[in-house]
Amino acid sequence: PLNNNNHKSITYFNVEPRITGSYLLGKQSSIKLAYARNTQHLHLLNNANISDQWITNSNKILPELSDQISLGWDKWVNNKLYQINIDVYYKYLQNQLDFKEGIGLNSITDYESVLAAGIGRAYGIEVKLSKNSGLFSGWISYSLSKTEKKIEGINDNNWYNAIQDRTHNLSVVAIYKLTERLLLSSVFVYNTGNAITYPVGRYSVGGQSVFEYGARNANRMPGYNRLDFSITYENKIKKRMNSAWNFTLYNLYGQENPFRISFEEDPKDNTKTRIVQTALFKWVPSISYTFSF
């Protein structure tokens, strides 16, 4: 990336080692241990959940680094008809970015001057039960996790929730083979709402309302949930040629999940603050056709 001060470029070089090992406990189960390092050169910035901004590396903004170690257990049941997976993980994060206290996105002209860097961590457990064959197949997965940051000058230098933090994450996938060519499937997802910073006070400057925000990402949006349903019709045209029609209805019951939450002065009572929730999609139907040979 370009350095605006001396017009010289800088190159970041990072090694990303990965190692994985597994040990068979018998014919039906195994344990595995893995380590991986990853590098990220794009950074997502968010201030009070108002809007997002992507920025790249610079001479002052370093690549984000993560080191993750995980331990897993796999178990096959009933002649491999069912499979159970349990994984625990811990991830250490470096060069995590966030806005310094009291910074508004609309007033930023130089991102490097308003950002602070620190460390982060993510850890949790993931459980998955799947049925892999038969007329009815699918899986249920659940994760319990925590993602936090610790940056000097923010939240009294203590750990606080990252915007990516999701305490609970549940997915249920069901697939039913109605006929040789007709498949019915559905997906249900639920996860904890985004971490968000709520205002704790409001004052007037030049006739405009200005909010004073509380502890960073200490609050939550409502939980996210959605059910999708699809029908797939498969057709074998020739020996090595296949096609399929698919109809999908995204968000079957029309849940208005919050995309963004903002705060404004109540027009009926200027001593009160009103919460405004914005949702993007309600029902989204789609039709697709695939052809393979």
N, C-alpha and C positions, 0 to 999 in steps of 0.2 A: 504493500500500500504506500501511497504518497505521503510524505511528510510536508505539511504546509509551511513549516518554518524555514527549512533549508532546501526544499525541492529535491530531496534525495529519497530513494526508495530503500526499503528494508525487507529482507526475506526471512521468514520463520521456517525453521526446519525441525520437525518433530518425528520421533520414531513411535510407532504404534504396535508394540508387541502383544501377542495373544498366545495363550497356552491353555489347553483343555486336556483333562485326563478323566478316565472313567474306570470303574472297578465292578466286575460282575459279582453279585452276591448269590447268584444261582441262575437258573434258566429263566426266571420270571422277574428279576429285579436287578437294579444296579445303582451305584452312586457316582456322582460326577463332581469334579472340582474345576473351576475355570477362573482365569484372570485375563483382563483386557484393558488396554489403555486406548483412549480415543481423544482426538483433537477436533475442536470446533472453531472455525474462523469467522462465522457469522454470529452476531449477538443480538438477542431480542430484548428490547428495553420496554418497560411498562411503568407508567407513573399513575398511581391511584386508580388503576383500571380504566383510565379515560381513553387511551389509545395506545397502540403498539408501534414500535419503530425498530427496523432492522439496520444495524450498522456493521461495518467490516473492521478488521484489524487496522492499527496504525502504529506509529512509533511508540505511543503511550498505551494503546489498548492491545493487550497481549492475547494470544489464542487461549481459549478455555481448554483445560485439560481434565480428564476424568480417569481414575483408576478404580476398576470394579473387580471384586472377588465374589464368587457365588458358589454355593454348595447345593446340589440337587439330589433327589431320590426319585427313581422311576420304578413303577411296579405294573406288571401285566397280570390281568385276572381273567379266568375262564377262557383259557386257550387264546389269549391276546384279543378277546372281544372287547375288553375294557382296559383302560390305561389310567393310572394315577401318577401325577407329577407334583412334587413339592420342591420348591426352590426358595432359598434364603439368600439375600445379597446385601452387600455394603459397597457404596460408591463414594470415593473421596474426590472432591472437585476443587480445582484451582482456578484463579483469575476470574472469579465470578463478579459480574458487574451489576451495579444498581445506581439509581440516582441518589445524590446526596440529599439530605433533608431540606425541605422547602423549595424544591425545584419544580417548575411547571413546564410542561412540554411546549407550550405556545411561546415561551420566552427564551428558548434555547437557540443560540447562534453557534456555539462551539461545544460539541458534546464532550470532548476530552476534559473540559474544565468543570463539568458538572457531574462526572461519574466517579464513583469510588469502587475499588476492587477488593475482594477478599476471598474467603474459602466457602465451600459448601459441602453438604453430605446428603446422601439418600440411602435409605435402608428399608427393608421390608421382607415380607414373605408372600409367595404366590402359590396357589393351589389350583390344580386343574384335574377334572375327571372327564374322560372322553369315551365315547362308544364309536368304534371305527368302522363297523360294517353292519349289514342287515338292512331291512326295509326302513328302520328308524335309526338314525345316527345323529351325532352332535356332541356338544361338550358344554360343561359349566366351568368357568374360571373365576377366581376371586383373589384379589390382592389387598393386603393391608400394608401401607407404606407411609413413609415420612420423607419430605424433601425440605431442607433448610439451608439458609445462608448465614454467614457471620462476617460482617463488614464493619470496619472501624468507622465510627461516626453515625451509625444507623442502629436504632433500637437499643441505645445505651451500650453498644458493642456486644450485645447478646445475640444468640441464635434467634432467627425469625423465619416464618414460613416463606418459601419461594412461591411464585405464582403457579408453578407446575405441581405444587403439592396436592395430592389426592389421597385422602386417608383410606377411603373404600373405593374399590373398582370391581364391579360385577358384570360378567358377560354370560349370556345363555344363548346357545345356538342349537336349533333343532332342524333336522332335515328328514323329510319323509318321502319315500319313493312310492308314489301313488300307483303308477303303472310303470312299465318298462321304459316309457319315454317321458313321463310326467313327474316332475319333482316339485314338492312344496317345501319351502324353508322360511324360517323366521329368526330374527336376531333381537334380543333384548339387552340393553346396556343401562347400567346405572353407575354413576360415580359422584363422589363428594364434590360440591360446588367449588369454584375457583376461590383461592385466597384473595381477599380484597381489603382495602383500607377505608374505613368509614370516617366521615368527619365527626369531630367532637364539639365543634363550635363554628360560629359564623359571625363575620363582622362586615361592615360596609366601608369601602374605600372609593371615594369619588362617585358615590351613588351606585356602585356595583357591589354585589355580594361576593365575598371572598370566604372560602371555607378553610377552617383549620382542621387538619387531619390527625387522627390518633396514631397508635402504634402500627408500624408497617405490617401489612397483610395479616392483621390480627382477627379479621372478620371473614365471613363466608357468604358467597352467593348461595341461593337455593340449589339443592342437588340436581344433577342432570339425569334424565331418564328418557328412553326412546324405544319404540318397538317398530321394527321393519318386517315386511312380509313380501315374499317373492314367489313367482311361479315360473318354472323353466320347462320348456317343451323341447326335447332333444330328438333329432331326426338324422338317421344314418342314410345318406344319399347313396353312396357306393361303398365298396369294401374298405377303402381308406379315406373316405370323405365323410365329415360329420358337420352338422349345423345345429344351432339351438336358438330359440326365441326366449327372451326373458322379460317378464313384467315385474317391476318392483315398486312398492309403495313405501316410501321413506316416512317414518314417524306416523304410524298407522292411526293412533288415537289423538293426533294433533296436539301433542304436548308443546307448550310455548316455553322452551328452555331459555334461560337468560343468556344472551350473548354479551351484554354490557349493562352495568348498573351505574347511573349517574344521580347527582343530587342537585336540587334547585329550590329556590325560594317558593313556598306555596303562594300562588297568586291570590288565594282567598284569605290568607293570614300570613303577613310578612314576618311574623315571629316564629313561624314553623318552617321546617325543611321537608321537602317532598322527595321520596325515592322514585326514580323513573327507571323501569326495567325495559330493555330492548331485546326483542327476539327476532331471529333472522328468518327461519323457515318453520312452517307448520306442516303441511302435507306436500310431498314432492314425489309425483309419479314419474316413472321412467320406463322406456321400452328399448331393448337392445337386441341385436342379431349378431351371432358369431358364426364364423365358417372356418373349418380347419381341415387340413389334408396332409 
